[in-house]
Amino acid sequence: MKQTLLIERFGTIALVGGLGFFALSVVIFAVIPVALMKEVKMVTIEEISQHVLPDFRDLAERYPEQFKKYFGEASPKTYAEALRLGRDVYIGEACWHCHSQFIRPVSNEDLRFGRVSYAGEHQTELQMPPLFGTRRVGPDLIREAGRHANDWQAAHLWEPKDVVSTSVMPSFKWFFDKPADPNGVPQPNKRGLALITYLQWLGSWAEPLDPPILPELASAKPAEAAPAKAETKVEAAPARKPQPATTNPYE
């Protein structure tokens, strides 16, 4: 009888302790971070979309029928819609599982992918939740903007090995509509156009002088950064207007 009561007592203590530690973990890893984040200024998608990048307008010119069908005209409103959907597609297709979005100050990563990441560039709604990734099977994408033209991005989604022979990335043919003409070329559908838009946005704030997203975070940036390694491009992407390093690209 005493042994049974002792076992029950230890079981009760273990249960209460387990529930207590669970509640403590929720407070530490959920409640406190959310409370702290409320004090941090986040750049909204609506603010970002006020500056429509040339790549988005280029999509409207390269795929006019598809673009008009799914987005209408290139405008801040449709740009915001494409960015939001593109981010959701990126998460839903688990792109973050093979691609990181964080350049570390180790192993010459700045020479391979571009300047080291800094806190200010992750203070946007499009970076919530953070998409740092879990491993790096493919290249880091936080500096992807403008590295390749939209046509390259579309071809890469259709069949990665056609543009990168050593790629292990699967094809994403469901991002394309079948052409009415059997001999026609498949065109990106809404999800495909949105994902390309999102990829071309990643790191757009960092070209060519890497201005911070928020002016007050300028002092938190590294004083120096190694130059990005030049890459061979299939086709030149639309040029972006240089911005002073002390300005906010979303103002």
VEXLO-204255 format. One record per atom (N, C-alpha, C): residue in one letter; y negated, z negated, x negated. Coordinates in steps of 0.1 Angstrom, whole numbers, plus 5000, padded with zeros to 4 digits. Each point is the difference from the previous one (the first is absolute). Example, Ala and Ser with C-alpha at 12.3 -4.5 7.8 and 13.67 -1.06 7.14 Angstrom:
BEGIN
a505749224868/a498850005009/a498850004991/s498950075004/s498950004991/s498949925008/
END
This chain:
BEGIN
m501250004992/m498850005008/m498750004991/k500149914990/k498849994991/k499850144993/q501250054996/q499950134992/q499450115009/t500450005013/t499550105009/t498549985002/l499549885001/l498649975002/l499250044988/l500649984988/l499450044987/l499850154999/i501150075004/i499950155000/i498950055009/e500049945012/e499050045010/e498649974995/r499849894993/r498749964995/r499650104989/f500950034991/f499650104990/f499850145006/g500750035010/g499850135007/g498650015007/t499649885006/t498750005006/t498950014990/i500249934989/i499050004989/i499950154994/a501150064998/a500050144995/a499350095010/l500349985013/l499450095010/l498549985000/v499549885001/v498649975000/v499350054987/g500749974989/g499450054987/g499950155000/g501150075005/g499950155000/g498950055008/l499949955012/l498950045009/l498749974994/g499849884994/g498849974994/g499650094989/f500950044991/f499750094989/f499750145006/f500750045011/f499750135006/f498650005005/a499649895007/a498649995005/a499050004989/l500349944989/l499149994988/l499950144994/s501150085000/s499950134994/s499250095009/v500049995013/v499250085009/v498549974998/v499749874998/v498649974998/v499550054986/i500849994990/i499650044987/i500050154998/f501050075006/f500150154997/f499450085012/a499649945011/a499550085011/a498749955005/v499949875004/v498849955006/v498849994990/i500349954988/i498949984990/i499550144995/p500950104997/p499550134995/p499250075011/v500449995013/v499350065011/v498649945001/a499949874999/a498849925001/a499050044988/l500650024988/l499250044989/l499550145001/m500850095005/m499750145001/m498850025010/k499949915010/k498950015009/k498650004994/e500049944988/e498749984993/e499750124990/v501050094999/v499950124991/v499650125008/k498950074995/k499550125007/k501050114998/m500550065011/m500950114999/m499350135005/v500150114993/v499450125004/v500950065011/t499450035011/t500850055012/t500350154999/i500950055007/i500450145000/i498850085005/e499349945010/e498850075005/e498950024990/e499849904991/e499150024989/e500450104990/i501350004997/i500550104990/i499950145006/s500350025012/s500050135006/s498650065002/q499049934998/q498650065001/q499850104988/h500849994990/h499950094989/h501250084999/v500050115007/v501250095001/v500250074987/l501149984994/l500350074987/l500250155001/p499750074990/p500250155000/p501450045003/d501049914996/d501450035002/d500350015015/f499449925008/f500350005014/f499450135006/r498850044996/r499550135005/r500850114995/d500549994988/d500850114994/d501350025009/l500649895005/l501150015008/l499750085013/a498849985005/a499650085012/a499950144997/e499750044988/e499850144996/e501350064996/r500949934994/r501350054996/r501050015011/y500049915010/y500950005011/y499249995013/p499250105003/p499049995011/p500749985014/e501150075002/e500649995014/e500649865001/q500749954990/q500749875000/q498949895001/f499050024992/f498949895000/f499349995013/k499750125006/k499350005013/k500949945011/k501350034999/k500949955010/k500249855000/y500049944988/y500249864999/y498849914999/f499050064993/f498849924998/f498750065005/g500050125003/g498750075005/g499250044988/e498849934999/e499150034989/e500049894990/a499750044987/a499949894990/a498749925002/s500149885004/s498949915002/s500449864996/p499049915000/p500349864996/p501149945010/k499950045013/k500949945009/k501550054997/t500150134998/t501450054998/t500549964986/y499049994990/y500449954987/y500649865001/a499349915008/a500549875001/a501450005007/e500250095010/e501350015007/e501150044990/a499750104991/a500950054991/a500449904989/l499049934995/l500249894990/l500949895006/r499749965012/r500849895006/r501550055002/l500150125005/l501450055003/l500750024986/g499350064991/g500650024986/g500549884994/r499249895001/r500449874994/r501349955007/d500050015014/d501249965007/d501250084997/v499850134998/v501250094996/v500549964986/y499049974991/y500449964986/y500949875001/i499649915008/i500849885002/i501350025007/g499950085011/g501250025008/g501150084993/e499650094991/e501050084992/e500449934987/a499549884998/a500449924989/a499650064986/c498850075000/c499550064988/c499749894990/w499649885005/w499749894991/w501249954992/h501250045005/h501249954993/h500250074987/c499550124998/c500250074988/c498750034992/h498849985007/h498750024994/h499249875000/s499449964989/s499249895000/s498550045002/q499249905003/q498550035002/q499349894992/f500449984988/f499449904991/f500350034986/i498950034992/i500150044986/i499849874992/r501049974992/r500049874992/r499450034986/p499549894994/p499450024986/p501149984990/v501150065002/v501150004990/v500750134999/s500750024989/s500950124998/s499250135001/n498750004996/n499250125001/n500050065014/e500049925010/e500050065014/e498750075002/d498949954994/d498750075003/d500050144994/l500850024989/l500050144995/l500950095009/r500949945007/r500950095008/r499450025014/f499449905006/f499650015014/f498549995002/g499249954990/g498649985003/g499649854997/r498749975002/r499649874997/r500749895007/v500049884994/v500749885005/v499449965014/s500949965009/s499549965013/s499149884999/y499149985010/y499249885001/y499949965014/a499649875003/a500149945013/a499250075010/g498850054997/g499150055010/g500650135007/e500850084993/e500450125007/e501149975010/h500549885001/h501049975010/h499449925012/q498749995000/q499449935011/q499650105012/t500950075005/t499850095011/t501249985010/e499750045012/e501049995011/e501250094997/l499850114992/l501150094997/l500949944989/q499649894994/q500849934990/q500649875006/m500049995013/m500649885006/m501150055009/p501249964998/p500549914989/p499950074987/p499949924989/p500050064987/p501350084997/l499850124994/l501150094998/l500250024985/f500149884993/f500350014986/f501350064996/g500949995010/g501450064997/g500949904995/t501350044999/t501049914995/t500650054987/r499950134997/r500550064988/r499350144999/r500250074989/r499350124997/r501050114996/v500750065010/v500850114998/v499250134998/g499050015008/g499050114998/g498749944994/p499050094997/p498849954994/p499249915009/d499149924993/d499149925008/d499050095007/l499649965012/l499150095008/l498649955003/i499649894994/i498749955003/i498950084994/r500350104991/r499050094995/r500450155003/e500750015012/e500550145003/e498950095005/a498949955005/a499050095006/a499550114990/g500150125005/g499550114992/g500950054988/r501149934998/r500950054989/r500650135003/h500350025013/h500650135004/h499350055012/a500150135003/a499450065011/a500949975013/n499450025011/n500749985013/n501350085001/d499950124995/d501250095000/d501249944992/w499649944989/w501049944991/w500649885007/q499249925007/q500549895007/q501050045011/a499650115007/a500950055011/a501350054995/a499950084989/a501250054994/a500949894994/h499449894995/h500849894995/h500749925011/l499349995012/l500749945011/l501150085005/w499850135000/w501150095006/w501250004991/e499850024987/e501250004991/e499449964986/p500249874997/p499449954987/p500550074988/k501250044999/k500650064988/k499350144998/d499450065010/d499450134998/d498749994991/v499449885000/v498849984992/v500249904988/v501049925001/v500449904989/v501550014999/s500550074990/s501450034999/s500949884999/t499449894994/t500849884997/t499849905011/s499450035011/s499749915011/s501349955007/v500149885003/v501149945008/v499649975014/m498750045003/m499549975014/m500750105010/p500349955012/p500650085010/p499050095006/s500450115007/s499050085007/s499749945013/f498850035005/f499549945013/f499650125009/k501050085003/k499850125008/k499649965015/w500249885004/w499649965014/w498449985000/f499350024989/f498650005000/f499450145002/f500850095004/f499650145002/f500550055013/d499250095006/d500450075012/d500750134997/k501050045007/k500650134998/k499150115004/p499850114992/p499250115004/p500650085012/a499250055008/a500450095011/a500750124995/d499550054989/d500550124993/d501149954991/p501350065001/p501149964991/p499650014986/n499250104996/n499650024986/n498749934997/g499549925009/g498849924997/g500249884991/v498949954995/v500049884991/v499849875009/p500949904998/p499849885008/p498749944997/q499349945010/q498749944998/q500149855003/p499249924993/p500149855002/p499649975014/n500849905006/n499649955013/n499149894999/k499749935011/k499049895000/k500349894989/r501349965000/r500449904990/r499950054986/g500350124998/g499950064986/g498550014996/l499250055009/l498550014997/l499449864997/a500549905008/a499549874998/a500449934987/l501350034997/l500449944987/l499350064988/i499850135000/i499350074990/i498649944999/t499349985011/t498749945001/t500049874993/y501049915003/y500049874995/y500250004984/l500950094996/l500350014986/l498850054992/q499250095006/q498850054993/q498949905001/w500149905008/w499049895001/w500249904989/l501349984996/l500449894991/l499350034986/g499049914997/g499350014987/g498850095001/s499750055011/s498850095001/s498749924996/w500049875002/w498849924996/w499949994985/a501150034993/a500049984985/a499750134993/e499550105006/e499750124993/e498550045001/p499450054990/p500550004986/p499649884992/l499149925006/l499549884992/l500549875005/d500950015009/d500749885005/d499149895006/p499150045010/p499149905006/p500849905008/p499649875000/p500849915008/p499850025015/i500949965008/i499950025015/i498949915005/l499849884994/l499049915004/l499149974988/p498750025002/p499049984988/p500149874994/e500249895008/e500049874994/e501249974991/l501050095001/l501249984991/l499950084987/a498850064998/a499950084988/a500249924987/s499549885000/s500149914989/s501549964997/a500850015010/a501449964998/a500950114994/k499450124999/k500850114994/k500149994985/p501050064994/p500150004986/p498850074994/a499649964988/a498850064994/a500450144994/e501250014996/e500450134994/e501450045006/a500250124999/a501350055005/a500450134992/a501350014997/a500450124993/a499950125009/p499750124994/p499950125008/p501350045006/a500050055012/a501250055006/a500650124993/k501350014999/k500650114993/k499950125009/a499650114994/a499850135007/a501450055005/e500050055012/e501250065005/e499850145004/t501150085000/t500050135004/t500050015015/k499150075006/k499950015014/k500550145005/v500750005012/v500450135005/v498750085005/e499149935006/e498850065004/e498949895000/a498850044997/a498949904999/a499749955014/a499949875001/a499649945013/a498550015002/p499549995012/p498650015003/p499249894991/a498950054995/a499249914991/a499349895007/r499949894994/r499349895006/r498749974993/k499049965007/k498749984994/k500049874992/p499650004987/p500049884992/p499149895007/q500449874999/q499249905005/q499749894989/p498849955000/p499749894990/p501049895002/a500449934989/a501049905000/a499649875007/t498749995003/t499549885007/t499850025015/t500450115005/t499850035014/t501249975008/n499949985013/n501149985009/n500350145007/p501250064997/p500350135005/p500150005016/y500049895006/y500149995015/y498649975006/e498950014992/e498749985006/e499350135003/
END
